[in-house]
Amino acid sequence: MTTTRPVSPADPRRLLALAQLTNSVGDGAYLVTSALYFTRVVGLAPARIGLGLTLAWAIGSVAGVPLGRLADRRGPRGTAVLLALTTGAAVASFLVVRSFVPFLLAACLYATAQSGLAAARQSLLAGLVDEAERTATLARLQATLNAGLAVGAALGGVALHSGTTGAYLTVFALDAASFLVCALLLARLPRVAPAPSSTGERGGPSVLKDRPYVVVALLNTVLLLRMPLLSLGIPLWITQRTAAPAWLVSALFVLNTGAVMLFQVRTARSVRGLDTAVRAVRRSGAVMLAACAVFALSAVGSGPWVAAAALVAGSVLLVAAEMLHSAGSWQIGFDLAPADRIGEYQGLFGTGVTVARTLGPLLLTALLVDWGSPGWLVLGGMILVASYAMGPAALRGARRTAPAVPAPAAAPVPSGQSG
């Protein structure tokens, strides 16, 4: 006779972390090698690669809401498993494409599945983790993500050093396999019951009609413009506007990744509700403005080591702002979403990442490379304004989600005293 071992309360969080670690290792290797793979192995021109990926992520950002809604209605575990397998299949298809149209189709499938998977995972987490523990759990997952990306980037670096077609193909095969393992781990999680459908949804996704939440998601997109800084903005700034050595680009990436691994969980402990989340986001905006000011100073007539010191100081402030914003925005995104529509709402909230990664490079290039130091101050000012606007927007959303308080019943009129 066989018996089934019950799943302990700690198991869901551990399995979620393992799934995150697995596919983040593959993603880290993919991120550092994909540009050269698509040019050297697939044979595409850089302009076509940029066009294809921009179109793909634009489609993916739109797909996040309906796929998140599907996770709510059909069950987040099954939806997440299916989308993880689809992502792996999309990556595997890159192994055989050798022209633009198949590349574009594979990229669209990849971006769509990735966007939906992110929303389904959030819905799954909401069903498995107590509300009071969600932000802390997300902080641990973020630290795990950064650890996996660092390992994957190191593996990708080996492939770049080799420079052979076989090395590049191995990296993409590894990424595809990582999503297969991720799907197997997600399938081991307890089942989360689908949310009941309501008749009010027939007119379209309800989150798009929820104006307070849409405003919050838009403000969060502005705050996420910091995301392309490490991969594009700061490298261009260092090489074109400062006297600092080029190897500092790698050192600052390691600094950021290591700090998030070490301190993201500790930073998230200060966020315990909507009020503390709003304060964390507001502080992140002020710290981000300070970081931008320090980055701007790194190009003001200084030698290489003075510039390097300013860049390190700015990067410390940048990662502090990142961790504060992450912890606060996680709490806000969950608290303002109806309990039966977490996937759908997170599908919209998560589009901020896609938009920031798609449009951010264009904006950062214009501000930092073209404008120079004043561009840093404009960027910091935009983020500061958005961080302070998040408070009123979140408060309005909280009023929308608060249950109505029934009016007190009228006191009965004593017998014989009516007028």
C-alpha positions in Angstrom: 0.0 0.0 0.0 1.4 3.4 -1.0 0.8 6.6 0.9 1.1 10.1 -0.3 3.3 12.4 1.8 1.5 15.6 2.6 2.9 18.9 1.4 4.2 20.9 4.3 3.5 24.7 4.5 7.2 25.5 3.6 7.2 23.3 0.5 5.3 25.7 -1.9 7.7 28.6 -1.2 10.7 26.3 -1.6 9.4 24.9 -4.9 8.6 28.4 -6.2 12.2 29.4 -5.3 13.6 26.3 -7.1 11.5 27.0 -10.2 12.7 30.6 -10.1 16.3 29.6 -9.7 16.2 27.0 -12.5 14.8 29.2 -15.3 16.8 32.3 -14.2 20.0 30.4 -14.7 18.9 29.7 -18.3 17.8 33.3 -18.7 21.1 34.7 -17.5 23.0 32.7 -20.1 20.5 33.8 -22.7 20.7 37.5 -21.9 24.4 37.7 -22.3 24.6 35.7 -25.5 21.4 36.3 -27.4 22.5 39.4 -29.4 25.6 37.7 -30.7 23.7 34.4 -31.3 21.1 36.1 -33.5 23.7 37.9 -35.5 26.4 35.2 -35.8 24.4 32.0 -35.8 20.9 33.0 -37.1 22.5 35.5 -39.5 20.2 38.6 -38.8 21.2 42.2 -39.1 21.1 44.1 -35.7 18.4 46.4 -37.0 16.2 43.4 -37.8 16.9 41.9 -34.4 15.8 45.1 -32.7 12.7 45.4 -34.8 11.7 41.8 -34.1 12.2 41.9 -30.4 10.4 45.2 -30.1 7.4 43.8 -31.9 7.5 40.6 -29.9 7.6 42.4 -26.6 4.8 44.8 -27.6 2.6 41.7 -28.4 3.7 40.1 -25.2 2.8 43.1 -23.1 -0.7 43.0 -24.5 -1.1 39.3 -23.9 -0.2 39.5 -20.2 -3.8 40.5 -19.1 -5.8 37.8 -20.9 -3.3 35.1 -20.0 -3.4 36.3 -16.4 -7.2 36.2 -16.6 -6.9 32.6 -17.9 -4.8 31.6 -14.9 -7.5 33.0 -12.6 -10.4 31.2 -14.3 -8.7 27.9 -15.3 -6.3 27.5 -12.4 -2.9 29.2 -12.0 -0.9 26.0 -11.6 -1.9 24.3 -14.8 -1.7 27.6 -16.7 1.8 28.3 -15.3 3.0 24.8 -16.3 1.6 25.2 -19.8 3.2 28.6 -20.3 6.6 27.4 -18.9 6.5 24.6 -21.4 5.6 27.0 -24.2 8.4 29.3 -23.3 10.9 26.4 -23.4 9.5 25.4 -26.8 9.9 29.0 -28.1 13.6 29.0 -26.9 14.2 25.6 -28.5 12.8 26.9 -31.8 15.6 29.5 -31.9 18.0 26.6 -32.3 16.6 26.0 -35.8 15.4 29.3 -37.2 17.7 30.9 -39.8 15.6 33.8 -41.3 13.7 36.8 -40.1 10.1 35.6 -40.3 10.6 32.4 -38.3 12.7 34.4 -35.8 9.9 36.9 -35.4 7.3 34.2 -34.9 9.5 32.5 -32.3 10.2 35.8 -30.5 6.5 36.6 -30.4 5.7 33.2 -28.9 8.6 33.6 -26.4 7.5 37.1 -25.3 3.8 36.2 -25.0 4.5 33.0 -23.0 7.0 34.9 -20.7 4.4 37.7 -20.0 1.7 35.2 -19.2 4.0 33.0 -17.1 4.8 36.0 -14.9 1.2 36.7 -14.3 0.3 33.1 -13.7 3.1 32.7 -11.2 1.8 35.7 -9.2 -1.7 34.2 -9.2 -0.2 30.9 -8.0 1.8 32.6 -5.3 -1.3 34.4 -4.1 -3.1 31.2 -3.8 -0.3 29.4 -1.9 1.1 32.0 0.4 -0.7 33.9 3.1 -1.3 37.6 2.3 0.9 38.8 5.1 3.9 36.7 3.7 3.6 37.6 0.0 6.0 40.6 0.0 8.7 38.7 2.0 8.3 35.7 -0.3 8.6 37.8 -3.4 11.8 39.3 -1.9 13.3 35.9 -1.5 12.3 35.0 -5.0 13.9 38.2 -6.3 17.2 37.3 -4.4 17.0 33.8 -5.9 16.4 35.3 -9.4 19.5 37.5 -9.1 21.6 34.5 -8.0 20.4 32.5 -10.9 21.0 35.3 -13.4 24.6 35.6 -12.0 25.3 31.9 -12.5 23.7 32.0 -16.0 25.7 35.1 -17.0 28.9 33.3 -16.0 27.9 30.3 -18.1 27.1 32.7 -21.0 30.5 34.3 -20.5 32.1 30.9 -21.1 30.2 30.6 -24.4 31.2 34.1 -25.4 34.8 33.4 -24.7 34.6 30.2 -26.8 32.8 32.0 -29.6 31.8 28.8 -31.4 28.4 27.9 -32.9 28.3 24.9 -30.7 28.8 26.9 -27.5 25.9 29.3 -28.5 23.6 26.4 -29.3 24.4 24.8 -26.0 23.4 28.0 -24.1 20.0 28.1 -25.9 19.5 24.4 -25.3 20.2 25.0 -21.6 17.7 27.8 -21.5 15.0 25.7 -23.1 15.8 22.8 -20.7 15.6 25.2 -17.7 11.9 26.0 -18.5 11.1 22.3 -18.8 12.6 21.7 -15.3 10.7 24.8 -14.1 7.4 23.3 -15.4 8.1 20.1 -13.6 8.7 21.9 -10.4 5.6 24.0 -10.8 3.5 20.9 -11.4 4.6 19.6 -8.0 2.9 22.5 -6.2 -0.5 22.1 -4.6 -3.4 22.9 -6.8 -5.0 26.3 -6.4 -8.7 26.4 -7.2 -9.8 28.6 -10.1 -11.7 31.8 -9.1 -15.4 31.8 -10.0 -16.3 33.7 -13.1 -18.7 36.6 -12.9 -21.2 37.9 -15.3 -19.7 41.4 -15.2 -16.6 40.3 -17.2 -18.4 39.8 -20.5 -17.6 43.3 -21.7 -13.8 42.7 -21.6 -11.0 42.5 -19.0 -12.2 44.3 -15.9 -8.8 45.5 -14.9 -8.7 47.8 -17.9 -11.9 49.5 -16.5 -10.4 49.9 -13.1 -9.0 53.4 -13.5 -7.2 53.7 -10.1 -5.3 50.4 -10.8 -4.5 51.5 -14.3 -3.0 54.8 -13.0 -1.0 52.8 -10.4 0.3 50.5 -13.1 1.3 53.5 -15.3 3.1 55.2 -12.5 5.0 52.0 -11.7 6.0 51.8 -15.4 7.7 55.2 -15.0 9.5 54.0 -11.8 10.7 50.9 -13.7 12.6 53.1 -16.2 15.6 52.4 -13.9 15.7 48.8 -15.2 17.7 49.4 -18.5 20.3 51.5 -16.6 22.6 48.6 -15.8 22.3 46.9 -19.2 22.4 50.0 -21.4 22.3 53.5 -19.8 25.3 53.2 -17.4 27.5 51.3 -19.9 27.0 54.0 -22.5 27.5 56.7 -19.9 30.8 55.2 -18.7 32.2 54.7 -22.2 31.0 57.9 -23.8 30.7 60.5 -21.1 33.2 59.7 -18.3 37.0 58.9 -17.9 36.2 55.8 -15.9 37.7 52.4 -17.1 35.3 50.3 -19.2 35.7 47.2 -16.9 33.7 49.1 -14.3 30.5 48.2 -16.2 31.0 44.5 -15.1 31.9 45.5 -11.6 28.8 47.6 -11.1 26.6 44.8 -12.4 28.1 42.4 -9.9 27.6 45.0 -7.1 23.9 45.4 -8.0 23.3 41.6 -8.2 25.1 40.9 -5.0 23.4 43.7 -3.1 19.9 42.4 -4.1 20.9 38.9 -3.1 22.1 40.0 0.3 19.7 42.8 1.2 16.4 42.5 -0.7 14.8 40.3 2.0 15.9 42.6 4.7 14.6 45.7 2.9 11.2 44.0 2.3 10.7 43.5 6.1 9.8 47.1 6.5 6.8 46.8 4.2 3.9 45.4 6.1 0.9 47.0 4.4 -0.3 49.6 2.0 0.9 52.6 4.1 4.4 51.3 4.5 4.5 50.2 0.8 3.7 53.8 -0.3 6.4 55.2 2.0 8.9 52.7 0.6 8.1 53.8 -3.0 8.3 57.5 -2.0 11.7 56.9 -0.4 12.9 55.0 -3.5 12.1 58.1 -5.6 14.1 60.4 -3.4 17.0 58.0 -3.3 16.8 57.5 -7.1 17.0 61.3 -7.6 20.2 61.4 -5.4 21.6 58.5 -7.5 21.0 60.4 -10.7 22.6 63.5 -9.3 25.7 61.5 -8.3 25.9 59.8 -11.8 25.7 63.3 -13.4 28.6 64.5 -11.3 30.8 61.6 -12.5 31.3 63.3 -15.9 32.1 66.8 -14.5 35.8 67.3 -15.3 37.1 64.5 -13.1 39.9 61.9 -13.5 39.2 58.2 -14.0 39.4 57.2 -10.3 37.2 60.1 -9.1 34.7 59.3 -11.8 34.8 55.6 -10.8 34.2 56.5 -7.1 31.2 58.6 -8.2 29.8 55.8 -10.3 30.2 53.3 -7.5 28.4 55.7 -5.1 25.7 56.3 -7.6 25.3 52.5 -8.1 24.9 51.9 -4.3 22.1 54.5 -4.3 20.6 53.0 -7.4 20.4 49.5 -5.9 18.9 50.9 -2.6 16.2 52.7 -4.7 15.6 49.5 -6.6 15.1 47.4 -3.5 12.8 49.9 -1.9 10.7 50.3 -5.0 10.5 46.5 -5.5 9.2 45.8 -2.0 6.7 48.7 -2.1 5.4 48.0 -5.6 4.9 44.2 -4.9 2.7 45.1 -1.9 0.7 47.7 -3.8 0.2 45.5 -6.8 -1.3 42.7 -4.7 -3.2 44.8 -2.2 -5.2 46.7 -4.8 -6.1 43.6 -6.9 -9.3 41.7 -6.1 -8.6 38.4 -4.6 -10.3 36.5 -7.4 -8.5 38.3 -10.2 -4.8 38.4 -9.1 -3.5 36.9 -12.3 -5.5 39.4 -14.5 -4.4 42.4 -12.4 -0.8 41.2 -12.2 -0.9 40.7 -16.0 -1.4 44.5 -16.3 0.9 45.4 -13.5 3.7 43.3 -15.1 3.4 45.1 -18.4 5.4 47.9 -16.8 8.5 45.7 -17.0 8.0 45.0 -20.7 7.3 48.7 -21.5 10.4 49.8 -19.5 12.6 47.3 -21.3 11.2 48.2 -24.7 10.9 52.0 -24.6 13.4 52.6 -21.8 16.5 52.2 -24.0 15.2 54.8 -26.5 14.5 57.3 -23.7 17.8 56.6 -21.8 19.8 57.0 -24.9 18.2 60.4 -25.6 18.5 61.6 -22.0 22.0 60.4 -21.1 24.0 60.1 -24.3 22.5 63.1 -26.1 21.8 65.5 -23.1 24.5 64.4 -20.8 24.4 65.4 -17.1 21.1 67.4 -17.3 19.5 64.2 -18.7 20.3 62.4 -15.4 18.4 65.1 -13.5 15.4 64.9 -15.8 15.3 61.1 -15.3 15.6 61.5 -11.5 12.9 64.2 -11.5 10.5 62.0 -13.5 10.9 59.1 -11.1 10.6 61.3 -8.0 7.3 62.8 -9.3 6.0 59.3 -10.1 7.0 58.0 -6.7 5.1 60.8 -4.9 2.1 60.4 -7.1 1.9 56.7 -6.2 0.5 57.5 -2.7 -2.7 59.3 -3.8 -3.2 56.8 -6.6 -2.9 53.9 -4.3 -5.1 55.5 -1.7 -7.8 56.0 -4.3 -7.5 52.4 -5.3 -7.7 51.3 -1.7 -11.0 53.2 -1.3 -12.3 51.5 -4.4 -11.5 48.0 -2.9 -12.7 48.8 0.6 -16.0 47.1 1.5 -18.9 49.4 1.9 -19.9 50.2 5.5 -23.7 49.7 6.0 -25.6 52.6 7.3 -26.8 52.2 10.9 -30.3 51.0 11.3 -32.9 53.6 12.5 -33.7 53.2 16.1 -37.2 51.9 16.7 -39.8 54.4 17.9 -41.0 53.6 21.4 -44.6 52.6 21.7 -47.0 55.5 22.5 -44.4 58.2 21.7 -44.9 58.7 18.0 -45.8 62.2 16.7 
